[in-house]
């Protein structure tokens, strides 16, 4: 029965609603469990799905529900309940019900009405229990299906990771003799879950060039990087001699320290050193000859320089001596991510793939990485939300859009300018051609049956057939964030005076802390990793208490905080809509949907399990949750991580329109420069205001002139 109803719904629901098969199956289950008696019942059960999926008007939804109900009746897939119509009559005399007994004659048997009523109540109660049990079983069945789908998704991701070649130094380049290190793919197609991300597009990677790969969140940039790293594309065997390495997202927790993990990527060196140690303690007469061969090989691969090279890379990425020799299981996720990056840089592959490499890096480390990428001789492909980083390191940009890859020469700013000019010219050419086609088609239609002008008609038909049609310019839908504006409060709002904080006795993290935030504040907090930026945010939000000093907060003040940790706490089995409803119960469905739409989560995205969403889309959910209570002060820790550049631009516009106070920890130069009007930095356990803009701060940092 349910399958037939699902099939009927798929035919009756208009395509504009964009509902998935899973969603339709759920709706059919609702119709089976709670049989509608009219179109209004159908609207009550399913109307919200249509409103959410297709943004239809109430009148249009009512028509769809009526059409569905009529079809269900016609196919006899529902059974209408028999209802009796009762008419009220005026009694001739007053009746006191409590003094009466009611009887009913049934099959020559006299039954007391009270007993019949009890029997009916019991029957109704049993039916309700059975109906509730059926609904619960249906829900459990759906939960099991959802869990199986999630586990299948996780297994697929793990399988993909196992097929990515590990980070290994290749000293021998024998397979590259006489071969170019360019990668040229004429027909590149990538299909994931039955959906084509790329279709018959071309990709050309010239050795030594630095490429920026740009495109919207969820379009498939990471899938493309994975395909390149796994050599999963047409004629991949031709390019097996080119070593392609994708930086692992995060190294696993082990007892090894970062230096050991970087050095172990040079397997030949490790094996030679192990053999050397065994032979040096061996009494074999031939050991001396073998040892000499090992010494010579170690000299050729410059094994004696390996450790200093590894340390130099780790230092560049911000590792202190203590962190370099600390077990990775005692390092945070951000530092383990840096270990993965250090391993890739140490390997020096022919093609290095970097997916959001500036996440978790402070400004010192970002500037070091910029220099490394610019000066390295191999090919680099970067996916990054940091516009300034792309401007500095890239000399080519690949635009991922509409299942195609389009190359542009220059950095990101030059790409934006070139793309705008290309679209403008293409739009003019398209309109001109359409005007010409319309004129020719009008002539054909007018004189198609005119014998005297048959030759002229035929010549125009042939001209149209031979014409190379210019594609219409499809505008990328605008990404929009809308932060709710709070009511004004009189100052003071939030203040710390002569603050002091320590985790361990006698080891201060912050001291001499004097800092105030008002509704007009636009403050950026910068500084090296580990100096206390997150601690400062926790003190402002009272997640930590000052060891000494004064803390003042307006009793009516609402503060919200966005961190990457909030993204990790999302229930990936739930949809964004379910996440919001669970976290903030009590609002209407329309309120939840409208709020998610304010952060670019529309239509089916609101109903899709969160494990299927990209990192940027999960960030949007966390933004929506952070501002649900309409805060007067918003505190954000690295908010641009995982967002694409268009989403970062949308975030900038939204924050500039936000009338509350802002405190932002970020090292994204473009983002900070366009949102914040104050820069504060932490150095030597003190928070200090910098007099200048971000360019001045960056210059002072590189020249070592920060006080």
ROMAR-440194 format. One record per residue (C-alpha): residue in one letter; x, y, z; residue number from 1. Coordinates in steps of 0.05 Angstrom, whole numbers, plus 32768, in hexadecimal, padded with zeros to 4 digits. Example, Ala and Ser with C-alpha at 12.3 -4.5 7.8 and 13.67 -1.06 7.14 Angstrom:
PT  type     x     y     z  seq
PT     a  80F6  7FA6  809C    1
PT     s  8111  7FEB  808F    2
***
This chain:
PT  type     x     y     z  seq
PT     x  8000  8000  8000    1
PT     x  8036  8032  8015    2
PT     x  805E  8024  7FD5    3
PT     x  8021  8033  7FAA    4
PT     x  8015  8074  7FD0    5
PT     x  805F  8088  7FC7    6
PT     x  8059  807B  7F7D    7
PT     x  8019  80A5  7F79    8
PT     x  803A  80DE  7FA0    9
PT     x  8076  80DF  7F71   10
PT     x  8046  80E9  7F37   11
PT     x  801A  811C  7F59   12
PT     x  804D  8149  7F7C   13
PT     x  8068  817E  7F4D   14
PT     x  80B3  817F  7F3E   15
PT     x  80BB  81C5  7F5C   16
PT     x  80B5  81A7  7FA1   17
PT     x  80F7  8181  7F98   18
PT     x  80E6  814B  7FCB   19
PT     x  8114  810E  7FD1   20
PT     x  80FC  80C6  7FCB   21
PT     x  810A  80BC  8015   22
PT     x  80DF  80F8  8026   23
PT     x  80A5  80DF  7FFA   24
PT     x  80A9  809A  801B   25
PT     x  80A3  80BB  805F   26
PT     x  8066  80E2  8047   27
PT     x  8045  80A4  802C   28
PT     x  804F  8082  8070   29
PT     x  802B  80BD  8091   30
PT     x  7FF0  80B3  8062   31
PT     x  7FED  8069  8072   32
PT     x  7FF0  8075  80BD   33
PT     x  7FC1  80B1  80C0   34
PT     x  7F8F  80A8  8087   35
PT     x  7F76  80EC  806E   36
PT     x  7F2B  80F6  8067   37
PT     x  7F30  8133  803A   38
PT     x  7F61  8162  8017   39
PT     x  7F68  818B  8057   40
PT     x  7F83  814E  807B   41
PT     x  7FB7  8144  8043   42
PT     x  7FCB  818D  8049   43
PT     x  7FD3  8186  8094   44
PT     x  8000  8149  808C   45
PT     x  802B  815E  8052   46
PT     x  8021  81A8  8043   47
PT     x  805F  81BE  8068   48
PT     x  808B  8191  803C   49
PT     x  8071  81B4  7FFD   50
PT     x  8079  81F8  801D   51
PT     x  80C1  81E9  8030   52
PT     x  80D6  81C5  7FF1   53
PT     x  80B7  81F0  7FBC   54
PT     x  80A6  8232  7FDE   55
PT     x  805F  822D  7FC4   56
PT     x  8024  8258  7FD8   57
PT     x  7FED  823E  8006   58
PT     x  7FBC  823D  7FCB   59
PT     x  7FEC  8214  7FA0   60
PT     x  7FF7  81E3  7FDA   61
PT     x  7FAC  81DA  7FE4   62
PT     x  7FA4  81C9  7F9A   63
PT     x  7FDC  8195  7F9F   64
PT     x  7FBD  8176  7FDD   65
PT     x  7F78  8173  7FBC   66
PT     x  7F97  8151  7F7F   67
PT     x  7FBB  811E  7FAB   68
PT     x  7F7B  810F  7FD3   69
PT     x  7F52  8106  7F94   70
PT     x  7F86  80D7  7F77   71
PT     x  7F8A  80AE  7FB8   72
PT     x  7F3D  80A6  7FB7   73
PT     x  7F3C  8094  7F6D   74
PT     x  7F71  805E  7F76   75
PT     x  7F4C  8046  7FB5   76
PT     x  7F8C  804E  7FDF   77
PT     x  7F66  806D  8019   78
PT     x  7F26  805A  803C   79
PT     x  7EF7  8091  8055   80
PT     x  7EDB  8088  809B   81
PT     x  7E8E  8087  80A2   82
PT     x  7E77  80C2  80CA   83
PT     x  7E30  80CF  80E4   84
PT     x  7E11  8114  80E3   85
PT     x  7DEB  8124  8123   86
PT     x  7DB6  815C  8127   87
PT     x  7DA5  817F  8168   88
PT     x  7D5C  8181  817F   89
PT     x  7D3B  81AA  81B5   90
PT     x  7D21  8180  81F0   91
PT     x  7CDB  818F  820A   92
PT     x  7CEE  818B  8254   93
PT     x  7D2C  8196  827E   94
PT     x  7D58  8158  8286   95
PT     x  7D8D  814D  82BD   96
PT     x  7DBF  811D  829D   97
PT     x  7DDE  8107  82DF   98
PT     x  7D9B  80EA  82F5   99
PT     x  7D91  80BF  82B7  100
PT     x  7DA8  807B  82A0  101
PT     x  7DB1  8070  8255  102
PT     x  7DA2  802E  8233  103
PT     x  7DAB  8015  81EC  104
PT     x  7D85  7FDC  81CB  105
PT     x  7DB5  7FB2  81A3  106
PT     x  7DA0  7F6F  8184  107
PT     x  7D65  7F68  81B6  108
PT     x  7D97  7F74  81EF  109
PT     x  7D90  7FB0  821D  110
PT     x  7DD6  7FCE  822A  111
PT     x  7DE4  8005  825C  112
PT     x  7E01  8041  8236  113
PT     x  7E37  804C  826C  114
PT     x  7E51  8005  8260  115
PT     x  7E50  800F  8215  116
PT     x  7E76  8051  821D  117
PT     x  7EAC  802E  8247  118
PT     x  7EB1  7FF7  8212  119
PT     x  7EB7  802C  81DB  120
PT     x  7EED  8052  8201  121
PT     x  7F15  8012  820A  122
PT     x  7F0E  8003  81BF  123
PT     x  7F25  804A  81AC  124
PT     x  7F5F  8046  81DD  125
PT     x  7F77  8004  81BF  126
PT     x  7F72  8021  8178  127
PT     x  7F9A  805E  818E  128
PT     x  7FCF  8032  81AE  129
PT     x  7FD4  8007  816F  130
PT     x  7FD8  8046  8143  131
PT     x  800F  8062  8170  132
PT     x  8034  8020  816E  133
PT     x  8031  8020  8121  134
PT     x  804C  8066  811F  135
PT     x  8084  8054  814F  136
PT     x  8097  8017  8126  137
PT     x  8097  8042  80E6  138
PT     x  80C3  8075  8109  139
PT     x  80F3  803F  8121  140
PT     x  80F6  8022  80DB  141
PT     x  8107  8066  80BE  142
PT     x  813C  8070  80F4  143
PT     x  815C  802D  80E2  144
PT     x  815D  8040  8098  145
PT     x  817C  8084  80A9  146
PT     x  81B1  8063  80D5  147
PT     x  81C2  8031  809E  148
PT     x  81C8  806A  806B  149
PT     x  81F6  8091  809A  150
PT     x  8223  8054  80A7  151
PT     x  8227  8047  805C  152
PT     x  823B  8090  8051  153
PT     x  8272  808C  8086  154
PT     x  828C  804A  8069  155
PT     x  828F  806A  8023  156
PT     x  82B8  80A4  803E  157
PT     x  82E7  8075  8062  158
PT     x  82EF  804A  8023  159
PT     x  82FF  8089  7FFB  160
PT     x  8335  809C  802E  161
PT     x  8355  8057  802B  162
PT     x  835D  805E  7FDF  163
PT     x  8382  80A0  7FE6  164
PT     x  83CD  8093  7FE0  165
PT     x  83F1  809F  8022  166
PT     x  8425  80D6  802B  167
PT     x  8467  80B7  8015  168
PT     x  84A8  80D7  7FFF  169
PT     x  84BE  80BE  7FBA  170
PT     x  850A  80C3  7FB3  171
PT     x  850B  809A  7F73  172
PT     x  84ED  80BE  7F37  173
PT     x  84FE  8087  7F05  174
PT     x  84B7  8081  7EEC  175
PT     x  84B8  80CB  7EDA  176
PT     x  84F3  80C8  7EAA  177
PT     x  84E2  80EF  7E6B  178
PT     x  8499  80F9  7E82  179
PT     x  8476  813A  7E8D  180
PT     x  8457  8149  7ED1  181
PT     x  841B  816C  7EB3  182
PT     x  83D6  814D  7EBB  183
PT     x  83A7  8157  7E80  184
PT     x  8361  8136  7E85  185
PT     x  8335  8141  7E47  186
PT     x  82F5  8121  7E62  187
PT     x  82ED  8124  7EAD  188
PT     x  82AD  810B  7ECD  189
PT     x  829E  8100  7F17  190
PT     x  825E  80DE  7F2E  191
PT     x  824E  80D8  7F78  192
PT     x  820F  80B5  7F91  193
PT     x  81F2  80B5  7F4A  194
PT     x  81FB  8100  7F44  195
PT     x  822C  811D  7F10  196
PT     x  8259  8151  7F30  197
PT     x  8283  8158  7EF1  198
PT     x  8270  8141  7EAC  199
PT     x  82A0  813E  7E70  200
PT     x  82C8  817A  7E85  201
PT     x  8313  8185  7E7B  202
PT     x  834A  8192  7EAD  203
PT     x  8391  81A8  7E9F  204
PT     x  83C6  81AC  7ED6  205
PT     x  8408  81C7  7EBF  206
PT     x  8443  81B4  7EEB  207
PT     x  845A  81EB  7F1A  208
PT     x  841A  8215  7F15  209
PT     x  83F3  8228  7F53  210
PT     x  83A7  821E  7F4A  211
PT     x  836D  8237  7F74  212
PT     x  8330  820A  7F6F  213
PT     x  82F1  8233  7F7E  214
PT     x  82A7  8223  7F80  215
PT     x  826A  8221  7FAE  216
PT     x  8266  81F6  7FEC  217
PT     x  824E  81AF  7FDC  218
PT     x  825C  81B5  7F91  219
PT     x  8292  817E  7F93  220
PT     x  82D6  819F  7F9C  221
PT     x  82ED  816C  7FD0  222
PT     x  82D2  8133  7FA5  223
PT     x  82FC  814D  7F6B  224
PT     x  833A  8150  7F97  225
PT     x  832D  8108  7FAF  226
PT     x  8325  80F0  7F67  227
PT     x  8367  810F  7F53  228
PT     x  838B  80F2  7F90  229
PT     x  836F  80AC  7F82  230
PT     x  837C  80B0  7F37  231
PT     x  8332  80A2  7F2B  232
PT     x  8326  80C2  7EE7  233
PT     x  832A  80B0  7E9E  234
PT     x  8371  809B  7E86  235
PT     x  838D  80A3  7ECD  236
PT     x  83C2  806E  7EBF  237
PT     x  83E5  80A1  7E91  238
PT     x  83F3  80CC  7ECE  239
PT     x  8407  8098  7F02  240
PT     x  844F  80B1  7EFE  241
PT     x  8436  80F4  7F1B  242
PT     x  8433  80F1  7F66  243
PT     x  83F2  8112  7F7E  244
PT     x  83E8  811C  7FC8  245
PT     x  83AA  8135  7FED  246
PT     x  83B7  8150  8033  247
PT     x  8393  8124  8066  248
PT     x  835D  814A  808D  249
PT     x  837B  8137  80D0  250
PT     x  83B0  8106  80E7  251
PT     x  8397  80D0  8116  252
PT     x  83A8  80D0  8160  253
PT     x  83E8  80A7  816E  254
PT     x  8421  80A4  81A0  255
PT     x  8451  80BF  816B  256
PT     x  8465  8109  816B  257
PT     x  845F  8138  812F  258
PT     x  84A8  8132  811C  259
PT     x  84A4  80E6  811A  260
PT     x  8463  80E8  80F1  261
PT     x  8483  8117  80BE  262
PT     x  84C3  80EE  80B8  263
PT     x  849E  80AC  80B1  264
PT     x  8484  80C3  806C  265
PT     x  84CB  80B6  8054  266
PT     x  84C6  806A  8057  267
PT     x  8507  805D  8032  268
PT     x  852E  8086  8065  269
PT     x  850B  8062  809F  270
PT     x  851A  801D  8081  271
PT     x  8563  802F  8073  272
PT     x  856E  8049  80B9  273
PT     x  854F  800A  80D6  274
PT     x  857C  7FDE  80AB  275
PT     x  85B9  8009  80BE  276
PT     x  85AB  7FFF  8108  277
PT     x  85A5  7FB3  8100  278
PT     x  85E4  7FAD  80D6  279
PT     x  860E  7FD8  8104  280
PT     x  8601  7FA6  813C  281
PT     x  8608  7F69  810E  282
PT     x  8645  7F3B  810D  283
PT     x  8639  7F27  80C4  284
PT     x  8679  7F2E  809A  285
PT     x  8651  7F4C  8060  286
PT     x  8631  7F80  808D  287
PT     x  8667  7FB3  807C  288
PT     x  8657  7FB1  8032  289
PT     x  860D  7FB7  803D  290
PT     x  8618  7FF0  806F  291
PT     x  8641  8016  803B  292
PT     x  8608  8010  8009  293
PT     x  85D7  802A  803D  294
PT     x  8604  8065  804F  295
PT     x  8609  8078  8006  296
PT     x  85BE  8074  7FFB  297
PT     x  85B0  809D  803B  298
PT     x  85E0  80D1  8020  299
PT     x  85BC  80D3  7FDC  300
PT     x  8577  80DD  7FFB  301
PT     x  8594  8110  802C  302
PT     x  857A  80EA  8068  303
PT     x  85A5  8114  8098  304
PT     x  857C  8153  8084  305
PT     x  8537  8133  808B  306
PT     x  852C  8143  80D5  307
PT     x  8541  818B  80D0  308
PT     x  8515  8193  8093  309
PT     x  84D9  8175  80B9  310
PT     x  84E5  81A3  80F4  311
PT     x  84EA  81E0  80C7  312
PT     x  84A6  81D0  80A8  313
PT     x  8486  81C4  80EC  314
PT     x  84A3  8205  8106  315
PT     x  8487  822A  80CA  316
PT     x  8442  820E  80DA  317
PT     x  8447  8229  8122  318
PT     x  8460  81ED  8149  319
PT     x  848A  81FC  8187  320
PT     x  84C0  81CB  819D  321
PT     x  8490  81B1  81D3  322
PT     x  8458  81A4  81A0  323
PT     x  8488  8183  816E  324
PT     x  849A  814C  819F  325
PT     x  8456  8144  81C0  326
PT     x  842D  8105  81B1  327
PT     x  83F9  8115  817C  328
PT     x  83C2  80F5  81A6  329
PT     x  83CD  8130  81D5  330
PT     x  83C6  8164  819D  331
PT     x  8385  8186  8189  332
PT     x  8364  8179  8146  333
PT     x  8380  81BB  812B  334
PT     x  83C7  81A7  813A  335
PT     x  83BE  8161  811F  336
PT     x  83A5  8182  80DE  337
PT     x  83E7  81A8  80DC  338
PT     x  840D  8167  80E3  339
PT     x  83E9  814C  80A5  340
PT     x  83FB  818C  8080  341
PT     x  8444  8187  8096  342
PT     x  8448  813E  807E  343
PT     x  842E  8153  8039  344
PT     x  845F  818D  8034  345
PT     x  8499  8160  8048  346
PT     x  8488  812C  8012  347
PT     x  848A  8161  7FDA  348
PT     x  845C  813D  7FA9  349
PT     x  8457  8151  7F60  350
PT     x  8410  8169  7F6B  351
PT     x  83FB  8180  7FB1  352
PT     x  83B0  8186  7FC0  353
PT     x  839F  81B5  7FFA  354
PT     x  8357  81B6  8013  355
PT     x  834D  81F4  8040  356
PT     x  8395  81F5  8058  357
PT     x  838E  8236  807F  358
PT     x  835A  821A  80AF  359
PT     x  8379  8215  80F5  360
PT     x  83B6  823F  80E0  361
PT     x  83C8  8281  8101  362
PT     x  83E1  82BB  80D7  363
PT     x  842B  82AA  80E0  364
PT     x  841E  8264  80C6  365
PT     x  83F3  827D  808C  366
PT     x  842A  82AD  8075  367
PT     x  845E  8275  807A  368
PT     x  8430  8247  8051  369
PT     x  8426  827E  801D  370
PT     x  8472  8283  8013  371
PT     x  8479  8237  800F  372
PT     x  8443  822F  7FDA  373
PT     x  845D  8269  7FB0  374
PT     x  84A5  8250  7FB1  375
PT     x  849A  8204  7FAA  376
PT     x  84A7  81E8  7F64  377
PT     x  846E  81B6  7F60  378
PT     x  8424  81BE  7F4D  379
PT     x  83F4  81D4  7F84  380
PT     x  83A8  81D4  7F83  381
PT     x  8388  81FB  7FBC  382
PT     x  8340  81FC  7FD4  383
PT     x  8339  8236  8004  384
PT     x  8305  8268  801D  385
PT     x  833E  829A  802B  386
PT     x  833C  82CC  7FF1  387
PT     x  837E  82ED  8005  388
PT     x  83A2  82A9  8009  389
PT     x  8389  8298  7FC2  390
PT     x  839F  82DC  7FA9  391
PT     x  83E5  82D3  7FC5  392
PT     x  83F4  828B  7FB0  393
PT     x  83CB  827D  7F71  394
PT     x  83DC  828E  7F29  395
PT     x  83A2  8265  7F0C  396
PT     x  835A  825B  7F22  397
PT     x  832C  8221  7F10  398
PT     x  82E2  8231  7F17  399
PT     x  82B6  81F5  7F29  400
PT     x  826F  8205  7F11  401
PT     x  8236  81E2  7EED  402
PT     x  825B  81A0  7EE6  403
PT     x  8295  81C2  7EC3  404
PT     x  82DB  81DB  7ED4  405
PT     x  82ED  821E  7EB5  406
PT     x  8336  8237  7EB9  407
PT     x  8349  8280  7EC4  408
PT     x  838E  829F  7EC4  409
PT     x  83A2  82C8  7F01  410
PT     x  8391  82CA  7F4B  411
PT     x  834B  82CC  7F6A  412
PT     x  833F  8316  7F61  413
PT     x  8353  8310  7F17  414
PT     x  8325  82D4  7F11  415
PT     x  82E9  82FB  7F2C  416
PT     x  82F7  8334  7EFB  417
PT     x  8302  8304  7EC0  418
PT     x  82C4  82DC  7ECF  419
PT     x  8299  831A  7ED4  420
PT     x  82B3  8334  7E91  421
PT     x  82A9  82EF  7E71  422
PT     x  8261  82EA  7E8A  423
PT     x  8251  8331  7E73  424
PT     x  826C  8323  7E2D  425
PT     x  824A  82DF  7E29  426
PT     x  8208  82FE  7E3F  427
PT     x  820C  8333  7E08  428
PT     x  821D  82FE  7DD4  429
PT     x  81E4  82D1  7DEB  430
PT     x  81B1  830A  7DE8  431
PT     x  81CA  831F  7DA3  432
PT     x  81C6  82D8  7D89  433
PT     x  8181  82CD  7DA7  434
PT     x  8168  830C  7D86  435
PT     x  8184  82F5  7D43  436
PT     x  8166  82AF  7D4C  437
PT     x  8122  82CC  7D5E  438
PT     x  8123  82F8  7D20  439
PT     x  8136  82BC  7CF3  440
PT     x  8102  828F  7D14  441
PT     x  80CC  82C4  7D09  442
PT     x  80DD  82C6  7CBF  443
PT     x  80DB  827A  7CBB  444
PT     x  8097  8276  7CDF  445
PT     x  807A  82AE  7CB3  446
PT     x  8090  8293  7C6F  447
PT     x  8095  8248  7C7D  448
PT     x  805C  8238  7C4C  449
PT     x  806D  826E  7C19  450
PT     x  8087  824C  7BDA  451
PT     x  80A8  828B  7BC0  452
PT     x  80D3  8292  7BFE  453
PT     x  80E1  8248  7C0A  454
PT     x  812B  824F  7BFA  455
PT     x  8132  8289  7C2A  456
PT     x  810F  8262  7C61  457
PT     x  813C  8225  7C55  458
PT     x  817B  824F  7C57  459
PT     x  8167  826C  7C9A  460
PT     x  8156  8227  7CB6  461
PT     x  819B  820E  7CA1  462
PT     x  81BC  824C  7CBE  463
PT     x  819B  823F  7D02  464
PT     x  81AF  81F5  7D01  465
PT     x  81F8  8208  7CF2  466
PT     x  81FA  823F  7D27  467
PT     x  8225  8233  7D65  468
PT     x  81F5  8244  7D9C  469
PT     x  8211  826F  7DD5  470
PT     x  81FF  8256  7E1A  471
PT     x  81D5  8281  7E47  472
PT     x  81FB  829E  7E82  473
PT     x  81E0  827A  7EC0  474
PT     x  81E9  82A6  7EFD  475
PT     x  8201  8282  7F3C  476
PT     x  81C9  828B  7F6F  477
PT     x  81DD  82BE  7FA3  478
PT     x  81F1  82A5  7FE7  479
PT     x  81CF  82CE  801D  480
PT     x  81D6  82CE  8069  481
PT     x  81A6  82F7  8094  482
PT     x  81B7  8302  80DE  483
PT     x  817C  831A  8108  484
PT     x  8187  8360  8125  485
PT     x  817D  8365  8171  486
PT     x  815C  839C  819A  487
PT     x  818B  83D2  81B4  488
PT     x  81A6  83D1  81FB  489
PT     x  81C6  840B  8220  490
PT     x  8211  8404  822F  491
PT     x  8238  83EA  8252  492
PT     x  822E  83A5  8233  493
PT     x  826A  8378  8241  494
PT     x  82AA  838A  8264  495
PT     x  82E8  836A  8285  496
PT     x  8315  8395  82B1  497
PT     x  835A  8381  82CB  498
PT     x  834B  8339  82B9  499
PT     x  837A  8300  82C9  500
PT     x  8371  82B7  82B6  501
PT     x  8399  8277  82BF  502
PT     x  838C  822D  82B7  503
PT     x  83C6  8219  82E4  504
PT     x  83DE  823E  8321  505
PT     x  8413  8271  8310  506
PT     x  840E  8267  82C4  507
PT     x  83E4  82A0  82A9  508
PT     x  83C1  829B  8265  509
PT     x  83A7  82E3  8266  510
PT     x  83B9  831C  8295  511
PT     x  83AC  8367  8299  512
PT     x  836D  835B  8270  513
PT     x  8343  8399  8261  514
PT     x  8310  8390  822A  515
PT     x  82C9  83AA  821B  516
PT     x  8295  8397  81E7  517
PT     x  8259  83C2  81D4  518
PT     x  8224  83BB  819E  519
PT     x  824D  83E6  816E  520
PT     x  828D  83BC  8177  521
PT     x  82AD  839A  813B  522
PT     x  82EA  8379  815A  523
PT     x  831B  8346  813C  524
PT     x  8346  831D  816D  525
PT     x  8387  8303  814E  526
PT     x  83C6  82E1  8167  527
PT     x  83ED  82A0  8162  528
PT     x  83CC  825D  8171  529
PT     x  83CB  824D  81BB  530
PT     x  83D4  8294  81D6  531
PT     x  838E  8296  81F5  532
PT     x  835D  82B0  81BF  533
PT     x  832A  8278  81CD  534
PT     x  8334  8282  8218  535
PT     x  8322  82CC  8210  536
PT     x  82E2  82BA  81EB  537
PT     x  82D0  8289  8222  538
PT     x  82DB  82BF  8257  539
PT     x  82AE  82EF  8230  540
PT     x  8276  82BB  822D  541
PT     x  8281  82A5  8276  542
PT     x  8293  825E  8261  543
PT     x  82D2  826D  828A  544
PT     x  82D6  8299  82C8  545
PT     x  830D  82CC  82D4  546
PT     x  8340  82B6  8308  547
PT     x  8345  8300  831C  548
PT     x  8326  8340  8303  549
PT     x  82E1  835E  82F6  550
PT     x  82AE  8343  82C4  551
PT     x  8270  836C  82B3  552
PT     x  8236  8356  8286  553
PT     x  81F5  837B  827A  554
PT     x  81BE  834F  8299  555
PT     x  8193  8356  825A  556
PT     x  81CD  8345  822B  557
PT     x  81C8  8308  81FE  558
PT     x  820A  82EC  81E4  559
PT     x  8213  82B5  81B1  560
PT     x  8253  8292  819C  561
PT     x  8264  826D  815C  562
PT     x  829F  823C  815C  563
PT     x  82B6  8202  8131  564
PT     x  82A7  81D6  816E  565
PT     x  825D  81E5  8164  566
PT     x  8260  81C4  811F  567
PT     x  827E  8185  813E  568
PT     x  8243  8181  816E  569
PT     x  820E  817D  8137  570
PT     x  81E6  813C  8136  571
PT     x  81F8  8125  80EF  572
PT     x  81BD  80F5  80ED  573
PT     x  818C  8130  80F3  574
PT     x  8179  8161  80BC  575
PT     x  8186  81AC  80C7  576
PT     x  813B  81B4  80D5  577
PT     x  813B  817C  8109  578
PT     x  817B  8198  8128  579
PT     x  815C  81DC  8132  580
PT     x  811A  81BF  814C  581
PT     x  813E  8192  817E  582
PT     x  816D  81C8  8198  583
PT     x  8139  8200  819B  584
PT     x  80F5  81DF  81A5  585
PT     x  80B3  8205  81A6  586
PT     x  80B3  822E  8166  587
PT     x  8089  8222  8128  588
PT     x  80A2  81FB  80EB  589
PT     x  809E  823A  80C1  590
PT     x  80CB  825F  80F3  591
PT     x  8101  8229  80F0  592
PT     x  8100  8226  80A4  593
PT     x  8102  8271  809C  594
PT     x  813D  8276  80CC  595
PT     x  8165  8240  80A6  596
PT     x  8154  8264  8064  597
PT     x  8176  82A2  8080  598
PT     x  81B8  827C  807C  599
PT     x  81B0  825F  8036  600
PT     x  8192  821D  804C  601
PT     x  8154  8216  8020  602
PT     x  8127  81E0  8005  603
PT     x  8140  8198  800C  604
PT     x  8180  81AF  802F  605
PT     x  8155  81B9  806D  606
PT     x  813E  8171  806B  607
PT     x  817F  814F  8057  608
PT     x  81A7  8129  808D  609
PT     x  81E1  8154  80A3  610
PT     x  8215  811F  8094  611
PT     x  8206  812B  804A  612
PT     x  8214  8176  8050  613
PT     x  8257  8198  8041  614
PT     x  8281  81B9  8077  615
PT     x  8269  81FD  8060  616
PT     x  8220  81E9  8064  617
PT     x  822B  81CF  80AB  618
PT     x  824A  8212  80BD  619
PT     x  820A  8234  80A5  620
PT     x  81E1  8208  80D4  621
PT     x  820F  821C  810E  622
PT     x  8206  8266  80FB  623
PT     x  81BB  825D  80FC  624
PT     x  81BF  823D  8141  625
PT     x  81EF  8271  815C  626
PT     x  81C0  82AC  814D  627
PT     x  817E  8289  815E  628
PT     x  8178  82B1  819F  629
PT     x  8183  82F4  817A  630
PT     x  81C2  8309  819F  631
PT     x  81DA  8350  81AB  632
PT     x  8223  8338  81A9  633
PT     x  823B  8301  817A  634
PT     x  827F  82E0  8186  635
PT     x  829D  82B7  814E  636
PT     x  82DA  8289  814D  637
PT     x  82F5  827F  8106  638
PT     x  82B0  8286  80E5  639
PT     x  82CA  8282  809D  640
PT     x  82E7  823C  80A3  641
PT     x  82C4  820B  8073  642
PT     x  829D  8242  804E  643
PT     x  82A7  824F  8004  644
PT     x  82BB  8295  7FED  645
PT     x  8274  82A7  7FD9  646
PT     x  825B  8293  801E  647
PT     x  8293  82BC  803F  648
PT     x  827C  82F8  8017  649
PT     x  8234  82EB  802D  650
PT     x  824B  82E6  8075  651
PT     x  8270  8328  806E  652
PT     x  8232  834C  8055  653
PT     x  8206  832D  808C  654
PT     x  8237  8341  80C3  655
PT     x  823E  8388  80A8  656
PT     x  81F1  838D  80AB  657
PT     x  81EF  836F  80F1  658
PT     x  81E0  83A6  8125  659
PT     x  81FD  8380  8161  660
PT     x  8245  837C  817A  661
PT     x  8279  834E  815B  662
PT     x  82B7  832C  8177  663
PT     x  82D9  8301  8143  664
PT     x  8316  82D3  8146  665
PT     x  832F  82CC  80FF  666
PT     x  836F  82CF  80D5  667
PT     x  8349  82D8  8093  668
PT     x  8366  831B  807C  669
PT     x  832E  832C  804B  670
PT     x  82F7  8319  807D  671
PT     x  8315  8340  80B7  672
PT     x  8324  837D  808C  673
PT     x  82DC  8383  8073  674
PT     x  82B8  8374  80B5  675
PT     x  82E2  838D  80EF  676
PT     x  82F9  83D4  8101  677
PT     x  8325  83C1  813C  678
PT     x  835D  838E  8141  679
PT     x  8373  8373  8185  680
PT     x  83AC  8341  818B  681
PT     x  83C5  8314  81C4  682
PT     x  840F  8311  81D2  683
PT     x  8435  82FE  8211  684
PT     x  83F4  82F1  8237  685
PT     x  83D9  8337  822A  686
PT     x  83A1  834F  81FC  687
PT     x  83B5  838F  81D7  688
PT     x  8393  83BC  81A5  689
PT     x  83B7  83C5  8162  690
PT     x  83B5  8409  8143  691
PT     x  83AE  83FB  80F9  692
PT     x  838B  83CE  80C7  693
PT     x  8398  8385  80B8  694
PT     x  83CD  8394  8083  695
PT     x  83F3  83BD  80B7  696
PT     x  83EC  8384  80EA  697
PT     x  8405  8351  80B8  698
PT     x  8440  837C  80A7  699
PT     x  8451  8388  80F0  700
PT     x  844C  833E  80FE  701
PT     x  847A  832A  80C4  702
PT     x  84AD  835F  80D8  703
PT     x  84AA  834C  8122  704
PT     x  8493  8391  8138  705
PT     x  8458  837D  8163  706
PT     x  8462  8398  81A9  707
***
